[in-house]
């Protein structure tokens, strides 16, 4: 593929943008951005979305389509906040 075709590819351009942003943030904030604590927090924040995405993927592969997943996540968050 040529460079022009690569830049028009959405997956490639978004991936390159994320990598470039990570490099810039590491240069600007060297002690805060590229730390174990920061990556741990990023992965912790992604865990709920990943669990929901895997559940939706299983439903979509099996031919079912359930839109209540988002409302169940919102309800669970609200109940957790109320109980705390």
C-alpha positions as CSV (number, residue, x, y, z in Angstrom):
1,X,0.0,0.0,0.0
2,X,1.1,3.5,-0.7
3,X,1.3,6.2,2.1
4,X,-1.8,8.0,0.8
5,X,-3.8,4.8,1.0
6,X,-2.5,4.0,4.5
7,X,-3.4,7.5,5.8
8,X,-6.9,7.0,4.5
9,X,-7.3,3.7,6.4
10,X,-9.2,4.6,9.6
11,X,-7.7,1.8,11.7
12,X,-4.1,2.7,10.7
13,X,-4.6,6.5,11.2
14,X,-6.3,6.1,14.6
15,X,-3.6,3.7,15.8
16,X,-0.8,6.0,14.6
17,X,-2.5,8.9,16.2
18,X,-2.7,7.1,19.6
19,X,0.9,6.1,19.4
20,X,1.9,9.6,18.5
21,X,-0.1,11.1,21.4
22,X,1.5,8.6,23.8
23,X,4.9,9.6,22.6
24,X,4.2,13.3,23.0
25,X,2.6,12.8,26.5
26,X,5.7,10.8,27.6
27,X,8.0,13.6,26.5
28,X,5.8,16.4,28.1
29,X,5.1,14.5,31.4
30,X,7.9,12.0,31.7
31,X,7.3,11.1,35.4
32,X,3.5,11.1,35.3
33,X,2.4,9.6,32.0
34,X,4.7,6.6,31.5
35,X,4.3,5.2,35.0
36,X,3.0,1.8,36.3
37,X,0.3,3.6,38.3
38,X,-1.0,5.4,35.2
39,X,-1.2,2.2,33.1
40,X,-2.8,0.4,36.0
41,X,-5.5,3.0,36.2
42,X,-6.1,3.0,32.4
43,X,-6.6,-0.8,32.5
44,X,-8.8,-0.6,35.5
45,X,-11.0,2.0,33.8
46,X,-11.2,-0.2,30.7
47,X,-12.2,-3.3,32.5
48,X,-15.9,-2.6,32.8
49,X,-16.2,-1.6,29.2
50,X,-14.3,-4.7,28.2
51,X,-16.6,-7.0,30.2
52,X,-19.7,-5.4,28.6
53,X,-18.1,-5.6,25.1
54,X,-17.4,-9.3,25.5
55,X,-20.9,-10.0,26.7
56,X,-22.4,-8.1,23.7
57,X,-20.0,-9.9,21.3
58,X,-21.3,-13.3,22.6
59,X,-24.9,-12.1,22.1
60,X,-24.3,-10.8,18.6
61,X,-22.4,-13.9,17.5
62,X,-25.2,-16.1,18.8
63,X,-27.8,-14.1,16.8
64,X,-29.4,-12.3,19.7
65,X,-29.4,-8.6,20.1
66,X,-29.9,-7.1,23.5
67,X,-29.9,-3.3,24.1
68,X,-30.4,-3.6,27.9
69,X,-26.7,-4.0,28.6
70,X,-26.0,-0.3,28.8
71,X,-28.9,0.3,31.2
72,X,-27.8,-2.6,33.4
73,X,-24.3,-1.1,33.6
74,X,-25.7,2.3,34.5
75,X,-28.0,0.8,37.1
76,X,-25.2,-1.2,38.6
77,X,-23.1,1.9,38.9
78,X,-25.9,3.8,40.5
79,X,-26.6,1.1,43.0
80,X,-22.9,0.8,43.8
81,X,-22.7,4.6,44.4
82,X,-25.9,4.5,46.6
83,X,-24.6,1.6,48.7
84,X,-21.2,3.2,49.2
